[in-house]
Amino acid sequence: MIEIDGATKSGSGTILRLAVALSTLLGQELHLWNIRARRDKPGLRPQHLQVVTACAQMCGGTVDGAKVASREIFYRPGKHIKGGSYQWEIGTAGSTTMLAMTLLLVGCFADKPSTFRISGGLFQDFAPPAYHMQYVLLPTLGKMGISAEVELKQPGYVPRGAGAIEVRIEPVATMLRPLLLSEQGKVRKIEGIALSSHLQEQKVSHRMADECRKRLGAEGYGAHIELEYDTRAEQKGAALSIWAGTSTGCIIGADRAGRPGRRSEDIGRYVARSLLEDLKTGATVDRHLADQLIPYCALAQGMSQYVIPQTTDHVETNLWLVGEILGAKTELERNRVKIDGIGYRPALR
C-alpha cells in the first residue's frame, strides 16, 4: 500500500490529485491522511471528492472516506483502466480543469479513447484556466506522444460555476517520450483570448486586451489577442489568457480571471507582467506548466529536462511525490528540472 501524509510539502489538494492518479496507474492501494492539511478548509472539498470518485469509476476501484471534509481516505484501484464516455458534475464553481488534468493522466493509459464532459468552474484564481490547458499544456504534452484536446462548451465563473468542458484523449501507443526543452529561444509570436460574459456594453474584453498589448508593446512584443463576448454563461465574468511560442518549440503562458472589484486594465497588466517575468528568466515553461509536466516526465522513458522560471511549492511537492510513489529520480538545480522517467506502461489494456 502507498502511504502518503497529506501535510507534507505544500499540504494542498495537489497531493491528493496526483497520488490518486498514480495509484490508479500502478494498481496499488493508497492510504492518504491529513488531506489538504495546510489549507483554510482542510479535508476534501467537492472538487477533490470528484477526483477520487472519478478515478475509481474509470478503473472499477473503491474508496473509504469519500465524503466532503474527510481528511483520510483508503483508495483501492481496480486493475483495468476503462476508456469511453464519462460525464461528471462538480456541483460548485470548483475547477473543471483540475479534475480534467488528473483524469488526463489516467486516460492516457486507458484501454480505448476517452471523452470527458465536466461541468463546474472554468475561470478562477488558483486554478489553471481551460485556455491554458488547450493552448499550452496539451500542445507541450504532444511532444511526448500524447494526443488530447479540450473544448470549452460553456464558460463558468465563481460563485455559480455551471461551465462545461469536453476532453478527448487517445491512449498512448507504447510509452511516453521524454521532454527536452533546454533553451528558450526567441519569441516568434504571442497569441491570446480575452473572454467576457454579459459584459460587452462595458467593453471588458477590449479593455483587457488593449492594456495587455500596450504593456507587451512597451517591451517590444506584438500580440494577437482574440476578443470574445459570451452570453451563454449563467453570470457575468471575465478571463484573459495569452501564450508565447518560441523558436525552440517552447510555449509559455500567462492568465488571470476576473472577479468583482478587479478592473479590466488591472487584469491586462497582470497577465502581461506575468508573461514578461517568466520570459526574462530564460525559462522554457511557464510557472504553472512547471509542475503540471512533472508526472508525465516521471512516467516517460528516459531523461526529461526543462527550465522553470521559479521554484514553487507545487514543483517541490510533485517532484517529491513522483519519487515516493514511482521511484523516479529527479534533480532541481538552478531552476533546471531533470527527471529520469521510469518507462511506465500499463500491465493490462
C-alpha positions in Angstrom: 0.0 0.0 0.0 1.2 3.5 -0.8 1.3 5.6 2.4 1.2 9.4 2.0 1.0 12.1 4.6 -1.0 14.9 3.0 0.5 17.5 5.3 3.9 17.1 3.6 5.4 19.8 1.4 2.5 22.1 0.2 -0.1 20.2 2.2 -2.5 21.0 -0.7 -5.0 19.3 -3.0 -2.2 18.7 -5.4 -1.0 15.8 -3.2 -4.5 14.2 -3.4 -4.9 14.6 -7.1 -1.5 13.3 -8.1 -1.4 10.5 -5.5 -4.8 9.1 -6.6 -3.9 9.3 -10.3 -0.6 7.5 -9.8 -2.2 4.9 -7.5 -4.7 4.2 -10.3 -2.0 3.8 -12.9 0.0 1.4 -10.7 -3.0 -0.5 -9.4 -1.7 -0.1 -5.9 -3.8 0.7 -2.9 -3.4 4.2 -1.4 -3.7 5.4 2.2 -3.7 9.2 2.3 -4.2 11.2 5.6 -4.0 14.8 6.7 -5.7 15.7 3.4 -5.2 19.4 2.5 -3.9 19.9 6.0 -2.3 23.3 5.2 -5.5 24.9 3.6 -8.0 27.1 5.3 -10.7 24.4 4.9 -8.8 21.2 5.3 -10.1 17.9 4.0 -11.9 17.0 0.8 -13.8 19.8 -1.0 -16.4 18.8 -3.6 -13.9 19.1 -6.5 -11.4 16.9 -4.7 -14.0 14.4 -3.9 -14.9 14.2 -7.5 -11.3 13.4 -8.4 -11.3 10.3 -6.2 -14.7 9.1 -7.3 -14.0 9.7 -11.0 -10.7 7.8 -10.9 -12.4 5.0 -9.0 -15.1 4.9 -11.7 -12.6 4.7 -14.5 -10.8 1.7 -13.0 -13.5 -0.1 -11.1 -12.0 0.9 -7.8 -13.4 1.5 -4.3 -12.7 4.2 -1.7 -13.3 4.5 2.0 -13.7 8.1 3.4 -15.1 9.6 0.2 -17.1 12.5 1.6 -16.7 16.2 1.8 -14.4 17.4 4.7 -12.9 13.9 5.1 -9.2 14.1 6.0 -8.3 10.5 5.3 -9.1 8.0 2.5 -8.3 4.4 1.7 -8.3 4.1 -2.1 -8.3 0.7 -3.8 -8.0 1.0 -7.6 -9.1 -1.7 -9.9 -6.6 -3.4 -12.3 -8.0 -2.2 -15.6 -8.5 1.5 -16.7 -11.5 1.7 -18.9 -11.8 4.4 -21.6 -15.2 5.5 -23.1 -17.6 8.4 -22.5 -17.9 9.9 -19.0 -19.7 12.8 -17.5 -19.0 14.5 -14.2 -20.6 17.5 -12.4 -18.6 19.1 -9.6 -21.8 20.8 -8.4 -19.9 24.0 -7.4 -17.6 26.5 -9.1 -14.7 24.1 -8.3 -12.2 23.8 -11.0 -13.1 21.6 -14.0 -9.5 21.8 -15.3 -8.0 20.5 -12.1 -10.3 17.4 -12.4 -9.6 17.2 -16.1 -5.8 17.2 -15.7 -6.0 14.4 -13.1 -8.1 12.3 -15.4 -6.0 13.1 -18.5 -3.1 11.4 -16.8 -5.2 8.3 -16.2 -6.9 8.4 -19.6 -3.6 8.4 -21.4 -3.2 4.7 -20.4 -6.8 3.5 -20.8 -7.8 0.6 -22.9 -9.5 2.8 -25.5 -10.1 6.5 -26.3 -11.9 8.5 -23.6 -14.2 11.5 -23.7 -14.8 13.5 -20.5 -17.6 16.0 -20.2 -17.0 18.0 -17.0 -19.1 20.9 -15.5 -18.2 23.4 -12.8 -15.9 26.4 -12.8 -13.6 27.2 -15.7 -12.0 30.5 -14.7 -11.0 31.4 -11.2 -7.9 32.2 -9.1 -5.6 29.4 -8.1 -6.6 27.1 -10.9 -5.4 26.8 -14.5 -8.0 28.1 -17.0 -9.3 26.0 -19.8 -7.4 28.1 -22.3 -4.0 27.3 -20.7 -4.8 23.6 -20.9 -5.9 24.0 -24.5 -3.1 26.1 -25.9 -0.2 25.5 -23.6 -0.4 22.2 -21.7 -1.8 19.9 -24.3 0.5 21.1 -27.2 3.5 20.6 -24.9 2.4 17.1 -23.9 2.0 16.4 -27.7 5.8 16.5 -27.9 5.8 13.5 -25.5 3.3 11.4 -27.7 0.1 12.4 -26.0 -2.9 13.1 -28.3 -5.6 15.0 -26.5 -7.8 18.0 -27.0 -10.1 20.1 -24.9 -13.1 22.1 -26.0 -14.8 24.9 -24.0 -18.5 24.3 -24.1 -19.7 27.0 -21.8 -17.8 29.5 -19.6 -18.3 29.2 -15.8 -17.2 31.5 -13.1 -17.2 31.9 -9.3 -19.6 31.6 -7.5 -22.2 29.8 -9.7 -19.9 27.6 -11.9 -22.1 25.9 -14.4 -19.4 26.0 -17.1 -18.5 22.9 -19.2 -15.5 21.5 -21.0 -15.1 18.3 -23.1 -11.8 16.5 -23.1 -10.9 13.8 -25.7 -7.9 11.5 -25.2 -6.3 8.8 -27.3 -4.4 6.2 -25.3 -0.6 6.3 -25.6 0.6 3.7 -28.1 3.6 2.5 -26.1 5.5 4.7 -23.6 5.8 8.4 -23.3 8.8 10.1 -24.9 10.9 12.3 -22.6 10.5 16.1 -22.9 13.6 18.1 -23.8 13.2 21.9 -23.6 16.7 23.1 -22.8 16.7 26.6 -24.3 14.0 29.2 -24.6 15.0 30.5 -28.0 13.4 33.6 -29.5 9.8 34.6 -29.1 8.1 34.1 -32.5 4.6 35.0 -31.7 2.2 35.9 -28.8 -1.4 35.0 -29.1 -4.3 35.1 -26.6 -8.0 35.2 -25.9 -9.8 37.9 -24.0 -13.2 36.5 -22.8 -16.0 38.2 -21.0 -19.6 37.1 -20.4 -22.5 39.6 -20.3 -20.1 42.5 -20.3 -20.0 43.7 -23.9 -21.5 47.0 -23.0 -18.6 47.7 -20.7 -16.1 46.6 -23.4 -14.4 44.4 -20.9 -12.7 42.1 -23.5 -11.4 45.1 -25.4 -10.0 46.8 -22.3 -8.2 43.7 -21.0 -6.7 43.0 -24.4 -5.7 46.7 -25.1 -3.9 47.1 -21.8 -2.1 43.7 -22.2 -1.0 44.6 -25.7 0.2 48.0 -24.5 2.3 46.5 -21.8 3.8 43.9 -24.1 4.4 46.5 -26.8 6.5 48.6 -24.4 8.9 45.6 -24.2 9.0 45.2 -28.0 6.4 42.4 -28.3 3.4 42.3 -30.5 0.4 40.2 -29.6 -2.7 38.9 -31.4 -5.5 38.6 -28.9 -8.9 37.4 -29.9 -11.9 39.2 -28.4 -14.8 37.1 -27.3 -18.1 38.3 -25.8 -20.1 35.4 -24.4 -23.8 35.3 -23.5 -24.1 31.6 -22.6 -22.6 31.7 -19.0 -25.0 31.9 -16.1 -23.4 35.0 -14.7 -21.0 37.8 -15.5 -17.3 37.0 -15.6 -14.1 37.5 -17.5 -10.7 35.9 -18.2 -7.6 36.8 -20.1 -5.1 34.2 -21.4 -2.0 34.7 -23.5 0.8 32.4 -24.7 4.1 32.9 -26.4 5.6 30.5 -28.9 9.4 30.4 -29.3 11.9 29.3 -32.0 12.8 26.2 -30.0 9.2 25.0 -29.6 8.5 26.3 -26.1 5.0 27.6 -25.2 4.9 29.9 -22.2 1.5 31.2 -21.0 0.0 33.6 -18.5 -3.5 34.3 -17.4 -5.9 36.0 -15.0 -9.5 35.6 -14.1 -11.8 38.5 -13.4 -13.7 39.0 -10.2 -15.8 41.8 -8.6 -13.6 44.8 -8.0 -10.8 43.7 -10.3 -10.6 46.2 -13.2 -10.1 45.0 -16.7 -7.0 47.1 -17.1 -5.5 45.5 -13.9 -6.1 42.1 -15.5 -4.4 43.1 -18.7 -1.4 44.5 -16.8 -1.1 41.4 -14.6 -1.1 39.0 -17.5 1.4 40.9 -19.5 3.7 41.3 -16.5 3.5 37.6 -15.6 4.5 36.5 -19.1 7.3 39.0 -19.3 8.6 37.9 -15.9 8.7 34.3 -17.0 10.3 35.1 -20.3 13.1 37.2 -18.7 14.2 34.3 -16.6 15.1 32.3 -19.7 12.6 29.6 -18.7 11.3 27.1 -21.2 8.0 26.6 -19.5 5.8 29.0 -17.5 5.2 29.0 -13.8 2.1 26.8 -14.0 3.4 24.3 -16.6 6.4 23.8 -14.4 4.7 21.5 -12.0 2.0 20.1 -14.4 4.6 18.4 -16.5 6.3 16.5 -13.7 4.2 13.4 -13.5 4.3 12.8 -17.3 8.1 13.2 -17.3 8.3 10.7 -14.4 6.3 8.2 -16.4 8.2 8.7 -19.7 11.1 6.5 -20.9 14.3 8.4 -20.5 15.6 11.7 -19.2 13.4 14.8 -19.4 14.8 18.3 -18.9 13.3 21.8 -18.9 13.9 25.2 -17.2 11.4 26.7 -14.8 11.0 30.4 -14.0 10.9 29.8 -10.3 10.7 27.0 -7.7 7.2 26.8 -6.2 5.6 24.6 -3.5 3.8 22.7 -6.3 7.0 22.0 -8.1 8.7 20.7 -4.9 5.6 18.7 -4.0 5.2 17.0 -7.3 9.0 16.1 -7.5 8.7 14.6 -4.0 5.6 12.6 -4.9 6.9 11.0 -8.1 9.9 10.0 -6.2 7.9 8.5 -3.3 5.3 6.7 -5.5 7.0 5.9 -8.7 10.7 5.8 -7.6 11.6 8.3 -10.3 14.9 10.1 -9.9 14.6 13.9 -10.0 17.0 16.8 -9.8 16.4 20.5 -9.5 19.4 22.8 -9.8 19.3 26.5 -10.7 15.8 26.2 -11.9 16.7 23.3 -14.3 14.5 20.3 -13.8 15.8 16.8 -14.7 13.6 13.8 -14.4 14.7 10.2 -15.2 11.4 8.6 -16.1 10.5 5.0 -15.2 9.3 4.0 -18.7 5.8 3.2 -17.5 3.4 1.0 -19.5 0.1 -0.4 -18.2 0.2 -4.1 -17.3 -3.2 -4.7 -18.9 -5.0 -2.9 -21.7 
